[in-house]
Amino acid sequence: MNLFYICLIFIFLIESSKTQTTSPRPKCKTTYGSPLDGECKLVDECTGAAMKGNCANNLICCVPDIAKTVAENSFIKKSLFLKYVNNTARNNALYGFFVESMTSAGVGGNIYKAAAYFAQLVGESNYFRNLESGVIDSDTNADFGNNQTGDGSNFQGRGAILLRGRSNYQLANSQIPNLGVNIITNPERVAFPSVAFRIAAWFWSKNAYVITTNDAAKKGDLGLLADGTYHNFTLLTYSLTNNLQKLRERADIYEAIIRENGYGTLKRGLGVMCEIGEKTGYAVPICLVGVNKPYCGCEGEYETRSCPYGFYSNSKCRGSSVLKCCVEKCTSSLDIVILMDSSGSITPPNFKKEQEFVNTFLDKLTIGEDDTRVSIINYNTNVFVIADFNSTQTLESLKQKVNSINYNGGGTYTYDALKRANDVILQEKNGMRSVEYGIPKVVVVITDGISQNTQRTLLEAQKIKDRKFSVISVGVGNGINWPELIGIASTPADQYFVNDFDKIQLILAGVSRTSCQQPAPIPTETDIRSQVEKNSYKYFRYSIKDAINGTNQTLDEFTIELSLYDGDTELFSSFTDENPKSKDDFLDTSGVKPEPDTNFIEKVSNRLRRSSDVTLTDIKKRKFYQIKRPESGQNETLYFSVRGLKEKNDFRVFVYNSKVNSAFSLWQKENNKIFLFAILSCFFYFFNF
């Protein structure tokens, strides 16, 4: 009997469920413009126009729209699209409209344009959930052409790129052919995907103000600013919004799409020329607080310019506040090897441009025996050492050697050039300075295509990287093997590309800056002495894996001792950022002032030094920075930088694999070692006796 009743209850529940799932959705009418009939739904369930209506429980009024089915875009496939906007019924339906609009906007065939278009539309529409934004301006807002009662709500922000105000609605209505609806009499139709994405494509390609120079901004194609640089992406974003938080979110998506397609990372880029005093610089994007990326920041001094790109006709600033006038020069000492490709596919005219690129690159370095030492290798089927570290290290002599290289053509034996650099050039007996000098070792590989053997090329590049040396790859031309180019580089940020040799100078500043930002490896139990100029940084990397050296030990706490001989410095560290910096170098979007540096103990100690050439009286001050890994056992590298505060700054750093609480414990640690050494010496003396 009990089983019989259980079966009846089970059947009842099933039938009730069927009734609930097949019951019609509540009907609704939209609020703004001409009322439209729809159904109350969650926005993620709505495959048509999601609009405000007379629905309860935070539901929207969903009005059906036509379906759109198109072939996938090669850069933003449907799976990638859904990965970043969430896999909902709505976004599955909207993908076709998005791809169609990419074609109309002229962005579908270029990775940087496609990624920028996606990032901006996602940001403008809140991941395509708000094609009707609810952003309502005044009925009399002259900036948007509103002049009648109801204009604010009727012509509110709608679309995948928000269209706002009567004047913009009128412009779109008159300029977009075959729109299929009069959006002046039916403005609510802009929230329909079939209309919203067409308007976005028109706005992108024809109606946005494109900021490129100090001249008056003109309406044009925003795609001109989608070139893979953060500088131009800030200008592109500023054409749509001046909200810096939105810039951060959109830049993250922009770079993510570029990475997902295997095209490396964003590059910084440069803007208009500017001056600080008598020094010439360029407008560059400063990093936002919490976003320390290789694609932003100034390696030198910079000055706040409220309008680095001038003004609109109404006196409003039209340049992003992220952009500052920056004067920078590579003052870091490097041991750098430049590999020049002279294979048959280069052609003599292009090799001449490659020589000009290398010579201009040399101009940006401080070359000398005690500064940056340069080696140059020319490679094709054969490998030729044009200059090594023992060659005369002057700018003039190196340029003469570059200009004297004869173009011979042949194969692209990149792996042989990398092997020669590693086995011959990057050796102390051949002029490379010891790692104890704290000088970064950098290899710059210039190539126009595919090497004769990709596997061997990547193997030889890895051998250099295994020594904690840096490799930067520079690809030129349309025949590039992208996996090889990125695989050669130490990180995706260390890879550069232009599609022809006429544009190679455009990446010069980036290659130079990246070279100078490479962190020097710090061997375990080793003092490193170096110098740094005012407002400049010296970067270092400490391998936790090497410090453990195959043991089962886990190192999670470290102390960096910073000893000052002249001037003054401060230290910054990170387990994720290769170039940690002061908070003063970041643009604070929250209005909260950067906190002072408080993570060090500042005392003078009598710690005995390892280096015999240093006396206690040389050291003016010591600072001890205590650093703890945020996640135990994670992040195998500790990065830190030293920033100069005076005109000249002479310092020494040492990394302890432990937490050091005071100067006394350092003294005790050293003397314990001396005491142990004395005991062992006595033991061996009496044993031998």
C-alpha positions in Angstrom: 0.0 0.0 0.0 2.8 2.4 0.9 4.5 1.7 -2.4 1.2 2.5 -4.3 0.9 5.9 -2.6 4.5 6.7 -3.3 4.0 6.0 -7.0 1.0 8.3 -7.1 2.9 11.1 -5.5 5.8 10.6 -8.0 3.4 10.8 -10.9 1.7 13.9 -9.5 5.1 15.7 -9.2 6.1 14.8 -12.7 2.8 16.2 -14.1 3.1 19.3 -12.0 6.6 19.9 -13.4 5.3 19.5 -16.9 2.6 22.0 -16.2 5.1 24.5 -14.8 7.5 24.2 -17.6 4.9 24.6 -20.3 3.0 27.5 -18.6 3.4 30.7 -20.6 5.7 33.5 -19.5 4.1 36.6 -18.1 3.3 39.1 -20.8 4.7 42.6 -20.6 5.0 46.0 -22.4 8.1 48.0 -22.8 8.5 51.3 -20.9 10.3 53.7 -23.2 9.3 54.8 -26.7 6.3 53.1 -28.4 5.2 50.3 -26.1 6.1 46.8 -27.5 4.7 43.4 -26.5 7.1 40.9 -24.9 7.6 38.3 -22.2 9.1 38.8 -18.8 12.4 36.9 -18.6 15.8 36.9 -17.1 18.1 38.9 -19.3 20.4 35.9 -20.0 17.4 34.0 -21.4 16.4 36.8 -23.8 17.5 36.2 -27.3 15.9 39.4 -28.6 15.6 43.0 -27.3 16.0 43.0 -23.5 14.2 46.2 -22.4 12.7 47.8 -19.3 9.0 46.9 -18.9 6.3 46.3 -16.4 7.9 43.1 -15.1 8.5 42.1 -11.5 11.4 40.4 -9.7 14.1 42.2 -11.7 13.0 40.5 -15.0 13.2 42.4 -18.3 10.7 42.6 -21.0 12.1 40.5 -23.8 10.8 41.3 -27.3 11.6 38.8 -30.1 14.1 39.7 -32.9 15.1 37.9 -36.0 17.8 35.2 -35.8 21.2 35.6 -37.5 23.3 32.7 -38.5 26.8 33.4 -40.0 30.1 31.7 -40.3 32.5 32.0 -37.4 35.1 34.7 -37.4 38.7 33.2 -37.5 40.0 35.4 -34.6 36.9 35.4 -32.4 35.3 32.0 -32.8 32.1 31.3 -31.0 33.8 29.3 -28.3 36.1 32.2 -27.5 33.3 34.7 -27.7 31.2 32.7 -25.1 34.3 32.2 -22.9 34.5 36.0 -22.2 30.8 36.9 -22.3 29.4 33.8 -20.6 27.7 30.9 -22.3 24.0 32.0 -22.1 21.1 31.6 -24.4 21.3 35.3 -25.1 24.9 35.4 -26.1 24.6 32.3 -28.3 21.9 34.1 -30.2 23.9 37.4 -30.4 27.1 35.9 -31.8 25.8 36.0 -35.3 24.9 39.7 -35.1 28.4 40.4 -33.6 30.2 38.6 -36.4 28.1 40.4 -39.1 28.9 43.7 -37.5 32.7 42.9 -37.5 32.5 42.6 -41.3 30.6 45.9 -41.6 33.1 47.7 -39.4 36.1 46.3 -41.4 37.7 44.6 -38.4 37.1 40.9 -39.1 40.4 40.2 -40.9 42.9 41.7 -38.4 43.6 40.3 -35.0 44.2 43.7 -33.3 41.1 45.3 -34.8 39.0 42.3 -34.0 40.2 42.1 -30.4 39.7 45.9 -29.9 36.2 45.8 -31.4 35.2 42.9 -29.1 36.7 44.5 -26.0 35.0 47.9 -26.6 31.6 46.4 -27.4 31.7 44.1 -24.4 32.5 47.1 -22.2 30.0 49.4 -23.8 27.1 47.0 -23.4 28.0 45.3 -20.1 28.8 42.0 -21.9 25.8 42.5 -24.3 23.3 42.4 -21.4 22.4 46.1 -21.6 21.6 47.1 -25.2 19.2 49.4 -23.5 21.4 51.0 -20.8 18.9 53.1 -18.8 21.5 56.0 -19.1 19.0 58.9 -19.5 20.2 62.4 -20.2 18.3 65.7 -19.7 15.5 66.5 -22.1 17.4 69.8 -22.8 21.0 68.5 -23.0 22.3 70.5 -26.0 25.5 68.4 -26.2 23.3 65.5 -27.4 20.8 67.6 -29.4 18.0 67.0 -26.9 15.4 69.8 -27.1 11.9 68.3 -26.6 10.1 66.8 -23.7 10.9 63.1 -23.5 14.1 63.3 -25.5 16.2 62.2 -22.5 14.4 58.8 -22.1 13.4 58.3 -25.8 17.0 58.8 -27.0 18.8 57.3 -24.1 22.0 55.2 -24.4 21.2 52.1 -26.5 23.1 49.7 -28.7 26.3 47.6 -28.6 28.1 51.0 -28.7 25.8 53.4 -26.8 24.0 55.8 -29.1 22.9 58.8 -27.0 20.9 61.9 -27.8 18.5 63.1 -30.5 21.3 64.4 -32.7 23.2 61.0 -32.8 20.0 59.1 -33.4 19.2 61.5 -36.3 22.7 61.0 -37.7 22.6 57.2 -37.6 19.1 57.2 -39.1 20.2 59.3 -42.1 23.6 57.7 -42.7 23.0 53.9 -42.3 21.5 52.5 -45.5 18.7 49.9 -45.3 18.4 50.1 -41.5 14.9 48.8 -41.8 13.4 51.1 -39.2 13.0 54.8 -38.5 14.8 55.2 -35.1 13.6 58.8 -34.7 10.0 57.7 -34.5 10.9 54.3 -33.0 14.0 54.9 -31.0 13.4 51.9 -28.8 14.3 49.7 -31.8 18.0 50.5 -31.3 17.9 48.0 -28.4 17.1 45.2 -30.9 20.3 43.2 -31.7 19.5 43.4 -35.5 19.8 47.2 -35.2 22.2 47.6 -32.3 25.1 45.8 -33.9 24.6 47.6 -37.3 24.8 50.9 -35.5 27.9 49.9 -33.6 29.7 49.0 -36.9 28.7 52.4 -38.4 29.8 54.3 -35.3 33.1 52.5 -35.1 34.0 53.0 -38.8 32.5 56.5 -39.5 31.1 58.4 -36.5 33.7 58.3 -33.7 36.4 61.0 -33.1 39.8 59.5 -33.9 42.6 61.1 -31.8 46.0 60.6 -33.4 47.8 64.0 -33.3 47.6 67.4 -31.7 45.5 68.6 -34.6 41.7 68.8 -34.2 40.1 65.4 -33.8 38.2 64.2 -36.9 35.6 61.6 -37.3 36.9 58.4 -38.9 37.7 54.8 -38.4 38.5 53.8 -34.8 40.3 50.7 -36.3 43.2 53.1 -37.1 44.0 53.0 -33.4 43.8 49.2 -33.1 47.4 48.3 -33.6 48.3 46.2 -30.6 49.7 49.1 -28.5 48.3 50.2 -25.2 49.0 53.8 -26.1 46.6 53.8 -29.0 44.1 51.6 -27.2 43.8 54.3 -24.5 43.0 56.8 -27.2 40.5 54.5 -28.8 38.8 53.9 -25.4 38.8 57.6 -24.7 36.8 58.1 -27.9 34.0 56.1 -26.2 34.5 56.7 -22.4 36.8 58.6 -20.0 36.2 56.1 -17.2 39.7 54.8 -16.3 38.2 51.7 -14.6 36.6 50.8 -17.9 39.9 51.3 -19.6 41.5 48.7 -17.3 38.7 46.2 -17.9 38.7 46.6 -21.6 42.5 46.4 -21.9 42.4 43.1 -20.0 40.0 41.7 -22.6 41.9 43.2 -25.5 45.2 41.6 -24.4 43.4 38.3 -23.6 42.0 37.9 -27.1 45.4 38.7 -28.6 47.1 36.1 -26.4 44.4 33.5 -27.1 45.1 33.8 -30.8 48.9 33.4 -30.3 49.9 36.9 -31.1 51.9 37.7 -27.9 50.9 40.6 -25.7 50.1 44.3 -25.9 53.0 46.6 -26.5 53.3 50.1 -25.0 53.6 52.3 -28.1 54.4 56.0 -28.3 52.4 59.2 -29.0 53.2 62.8 -29.9 56.5 64.4 -29.1 56.6 66.6 -26.0 59.2 68.4 -23.8 60.1 68.5 -20.1 62.3 71.5 -19.7 65.0 71.1 -22.4 64.5 67.4 -22.7 62.5 65.8 -25.5 60.1 63.0 -24.8 56.9 61.3 -26.0 53.4 60.8 -24.7 53.2 57.4 -23.1 50.5 55.6 -21.1 51.2 55.4 -17.4 50.2 52.2 -15.5 47.1 52.4 -13.4 47.4 51.3 -9.7 47.2 47.6 -9.5 48.2 47.1 -13.2 51.9 46.8 -13.5 52.3 45.5 -17.0 55.1 45.7 -19.5 52.9 47.7 -21.8 52.7 50.8 -19.6 54.9 53.1 -17.6 57.9 55.4 -18.1 61.5 54.4 -17.6 62.7 57.8 -16.5 61.0 61.1 -15.6 57.5 62.0 -16.6 55.3 65.0 -16.2 51.6 65.2 -15.9 49.9 66.9 -18.9 46.2 67.3 -18.5 45.7 67.4 -22.2 48.6 65.9 -24.1 46.5 65.8 -27.2 44.9 69.3 -27.1 41.2 70.1 -26.8 37.9 69.7 -28.5 36.3 72.8 -30.0 34.2 73.2 -26.9 37.4 73.4 -24.8 37.0 70.0 -23.3 40.2 67.9 -23.0 40.3 65.2 -25.7 43.4 63.3 -24.4 43.3 60.5 -21.9 44.6 61.4 -18.5 46.6 58.1 -18.6 49.0 59.7 -21.1 52.0 61.6 -19.8 55.0 63.3 -21.3 57.9 60.9 -20.7 61.6 61.4 -21.1 63.5 58.1 -20.9 66.9 56.7 -21.8 68.4 53.3 -21.3 70.9 53.9 -18.6 71.1 50.2 -17.6 74.4 48.4 -18.3 73.8 45.4 -20.5 75.7 42.6 -22.2 73.6 42.4 -25.3 73.9 40.2 -28.4 72.1 41.2 -31.6 71.4 38.5 -34.2 70.9 40.0 -37.7 69.1 37.9 -40.4 70.5 38.2 -43.9 68.9 35.2 -45.5 67.7 35.1 -49.1 64.1 36.2 -48.3 65.3 39.5 -46.8 66.4 41.1 -50.1 69.2 43.8 -50.2 66.8 46.8 -49.8 65.2 45.3 -46.7 68.6 44.3 -45.2 69.6 48.0 -45.5 66.5 48.9 -43.4 67.5 46.2 -40.9 71.0 47.8 -40.6 69.4 51.2 -40.1 67.2 49.7 -37.4 70.2 48.2 -35.5 72.1 51.5 -35.8 69.2 53.5 -34.4 68.8 50.9 -31.6 72.5 51.4 -30.7 71.8 55.1 -30.4 69.5 54.4 -27.5 72.1 52.5 -25.5 74.8 53.9 -23.3 77.7 52.0 -24.9 81.1 51.5 -23.3 83.4 49.1 -21.5 81.8 49.9 -18.2 78.3 50.5 -19.5 76.6 48.4 -22.2 78.7 46.0 -24.2 77.4 44.9 -27.6 78.1 41.9 -29.7 76.7 41.5 -33.3 76.2 38.3 -35.2 75.1 38.1 -38.9 73.5 34.9 -40.0 72.1 33.2 -43.0 73.3 29.7 -44.1 76.5 30.7 -42.2 77.2 32.5 -39.0 79.5 35.5 -38.8 80.6 37.3 -35.6 80.8 40.9 -36.6 81.6 42.2 -33.1 82.1 40.5 -29.7 82.4 41.9 -26.2 86.2 42.2 -26.6 85.7 44.5 -29.6 86.1 48.2 -29.3 83.0 49.3 -27.4 82.1 52.7 -28.9 79.0 53.7 -30.7 81.0 54.8 -33.8 83.0 51.6 -34.1 79.9 49.4 -33.7 78.0 51.4 -36.3 80.8 51.0 -38.8 80.8 47.3 -38.3 77.1 47.1 -38.9 77.4 49.2 -42.1 80.2 47.0 -43.3 78.1 43.8 -43.3 77.7 42.4 -46.9 74.3 40.9 -47.8 74.9 37.4 -49.0 71.4 35.7 -48.8 71.0 32.0 -48.1 69.1 29.9 -45.6 67.7 31.0 -42.2 69.9 29.1 -39.8 68.6 30.8 -36.7 69.6 27.9 -34.4 73.3 28.1 -35.4 73.3 31.8 -34.6 71.7 31.2 -31.2 74.2 28.4 -30.5 77.1 30.7 -31.4 75.8 33.4 -29.1 75.4 31.0 -26.2 78.5 28.8 -26.6 81.0 31.5 -27.7 79.8 35.1 -27.2 78.1 34.7 -23.8 81.2 33.5 -22.0 83.4 35.3 -19.5 86.6 34.4 -21.4 85.2 36.3 -24.4 84.3 39.5 -22.6 81.0 38.8 -21.0 80.9 40.2 -17.5 80.4 37.8 -14.5 76.8 37.5 -13.3 78.1 38.9 -9.9 78.2 42.3 -11.5 74.4 42.2 -11.7 74.4 43.0 -15.4 71.5 41.6 -17.5 72.4 39.4 -20.5 70.1 40.0 -23.5 69.9 38.4 -26.9 67.9 40.2 -29.6 66.9 37.9 -32.6 65.8 39.7 -35.8 64.2 37.4 -38.4 61.9 37.7 -41.3 60.4 34.2 -41.4 60.7 30.5 -40.6 64.0 29.0 -39.6 65.3 25.9 -41.3 64.5 23.8 -38.2 62.0 25.2 -35.7 62.6 22.5 -33.1 66.4 23.1 -33.1 65.8 26.9 -33.0 63.6 26.6 -29.9 66.0 24.2 -28.2 69.0 26.6 -28.7 66.9 29.6 -27.4 65.9 27.6 -24.4 69.5 26.8 -23.5 70.1 30.6 -23.3 67.0 31.1 -21.2 68.0 28.2 -18.9 71.0 30.3 -17.9 68.6 33.0 -16.7 69.5 35.2 -19.7 66.8 37.1 -21.7 65.8 36.5 -25.3 63.9 39.1 -27.3 62.5 38.2 -30.8 61.8 40.7 -33.5 59.7 39.3 -36.4 59.4 41.3 -39.7 57.2 40.3 -42.6 54.1 38.3 -43.4 55.9 34.9 -43.5 56.5 34.7 -39.8 56.1 31.5 -37.9 54.3 32.8 -34.9 54.8 29.8 -32.6 58.5 30.0 -33.3 58.7 33.7 -32.8 56.9 33.5 -29.4 58.8 30.4 -28.4 62.2 32.1 -29.0 61.3 35.0 -26.7 61.7 34.7 -22.9 58.1 35.8 -22.4 55.2 36.9 -24.7 56.0 40.5 -23.8 59.6 40.0 -25.2 58.2 39.4 -28.7 57.7 42.1 -31.4 56.3 42.0 -34.9 55.7 44.3 -37.9 54.5 43.1 -41.2 57.1 44.8 -43.4 60.6 46.4 -43.1 59.2 49.8 -43.8 57.6 49.7 -40.4 60.5 48.2 -38.4 61.4 51.6 -36.9 57.9 51.7 -35.3 58.9 49.0 -32.8 62.3 50.5 -32.0 61.3 52.2 -28.8 59.6 49.1 -27.6 62.5 46.8 -28.3 64.9 49.3 -26.7 62.8 49.7 -23.6 62.2 45.9 -23.2 66.0 45.3 -23.5 66.6 47.8 -20.7 63.9 46.3 -18.5 65.4 42.8 -18.4 66.1 41.8 -14.8 69.6 40.7 -13.9 69.9 37.2 -12.3 71.1 37.1 -8.7 73.1 34.0 -7.8 72.5 32.5 -4.4 74.8 33.6 -1.6 76.2 36.4 -3.7 76.6 40.2 -3.2 75.7 42.3 -6.2 77.0 45.9 -6.4 75.5 48.3 -8.9 74.6 51.9 -9.6 71.4 53.6 -10.7 70.5 57.1 -11.7 67.8 59.3 -10.2 64.2 58.2 -11.0 65.6 55.1 -12.8 65.3 51.4 -11.8 67.7 48.5 -11.8 65.8 45.2 -12.0 66.8 41.8 -10.5 65.5 38.3 -10.4 66.3 35.6 -7.8 65.5 32.0 -8.6 63.9 30.2 -5.6 64.3 27.0 -7.5 68.1 27.4 -7.7 68.2 28.4 -4.0 66.5 25.2 -3.1 68.9 23.3 -5.4 67.1 20.0 -5.6 66.3 19.7 -1.9 62.8 19.2 -0.4 63.1 22.5 1.3 60.4 25.1 0.9 61.5 28.7 0.9 58.6 31.2 1.6 60.3 34.0 3.5 63.2 36.1 2.3 65.2 39.2 3.4 66.9 41.5 0.9 69.7 43.6 2.3 70.2 46.9 0.5 73.5 48.5 1.4 74.1 52.1 0.3 77.5 53.6 -0.5 76.4 56.8 -2.1 73.1 58.5 -2.6 69.8 56.9 -1.6 67.6 54.2 -3.0 64.4 52.3 -2.3 63.5 48.7 -3.1 60.3 47.1 -4.5 59.5 43.4 -4.9 57.0 41.1 -6.6 56.6 37.4 -7.3 54.6 38.1 -10.5 55.8 41.4 -12.0 59.2 41.3 -13.6 59.5 45.1 -13.2 58.1 46.0 -9.7 57.9 49.8 -9.2 57.0 52.4 -6.7 53.3 53.3 -6.3 54.3 56.8 -7.2 54.7 55.5 -10.8 51.1 54.5 -11.1 48.0 56.5 -11.8 45.6 56.2 -8.8 42.0 56.0 -10.0 40.5 55.8 -6.5 41.7 59.1 -5.2 43.6 57.4 -2.4 47.2 58.5 -2.1 49.9 55.8 -2.4 51.0 54.4 0.9 54.6 55.0 2.1 57.1 52.2 1.9 56.8 50.5 5.3 58.1 47.0 4.8 61.7 47.5 5.8 63.8 47.8 9.0 66.4 50.5 8.7 69.5 50.2 10.8 73.3 50.2 10.5 75.0 46.9 11.4 78.5 45.6 11.6 77.9 42.5 9.5 81.1 41.0 8.1 81.1 41.2 4.3 81.9 38.3 2.0 83.8 40.6 -0.5 87.3 41.5 0.5 87.3 44.8 -1.3 84.6 46.3 0.9 85.2 47.9 4.3 82.6 48.7 6.9 83.3 52.4 6.6 82.2 52.3 2.9 78.6 51.6 3.9 76.5 54.6 4.9 73.2 52.9 5.5 71.5 49.5 5.3 67.9 48.6 4.7 66.4 45.1 5.3 63.3 44.3 3.3 61.3 41.3 4.6 59.4 39.5 1.8 57.0 36.6 2.1 55.6 34.5 -0.7 51.8 35.0 -1.0 51.3 31.3 -1.7 53.6 28.7 -0.2 55.5 26.8 -2.8 54.1 28.9 -5.7 56.0 31.4 -8.0 59.6 30.2 -8.5 61.1 33.7 -9.0 61.4 36.7 -6.7 61.7 39.9 -8.7 62.9 43.1 -7.2 64.0 46.6 -8.3 66.1 49.4 -6.9 65.1 52.9 -7.6 67.5 55.8 -7.5 66.5 58.8 -5.3 69.6 61.0 -5.8 71.5 62.0 -8.9 74.0 59.2 -8.4 73.3 56.1 -6.3 75.8 53.3 -5.5 74.4 50.2 -3.8 74.8 46.5 -3.0 72.1 43.9 -2.6 72.1 40.4 -1.0 69.2 38.0 -0.7 68.8 35.8 2.5 66.7 32.7 2.3 65.0 33.5 5.6 63.3 36.2 7.6 65.8 38.5 9.3 64.3 40.5 12.2 67.1 42.9 13.0 70.7 43.9 12.3 71.7 42.0 15.4 70.4 38.7 13.9 72.4 39.4 10.8 75.6 39.9 12.9 74.7 36.7 14.9 74.2 34.8 11.7 77.5 35.8 10.3 79.4 35.1 13.5 77.8 31.7 13.9 79.2 30.8 10.5 82.7 32.1 11.5 82.5 30.2 14.8 81.5 27.0 13.0 84.4 27.5 10.5 86.8 27.9 13.4 85.6 24.7 15.1 86.0 22.7 11.9 89.5 24.2 11.3 90.6 23.2 14.8 89.2 19.7 14.3 91.0 19.2 11.0 94.2 20.7 12.4 94.4 18.2 15.4 93.2 15.3 13.3 96.0 15.9 10.8 98.5 16.5 13.7 
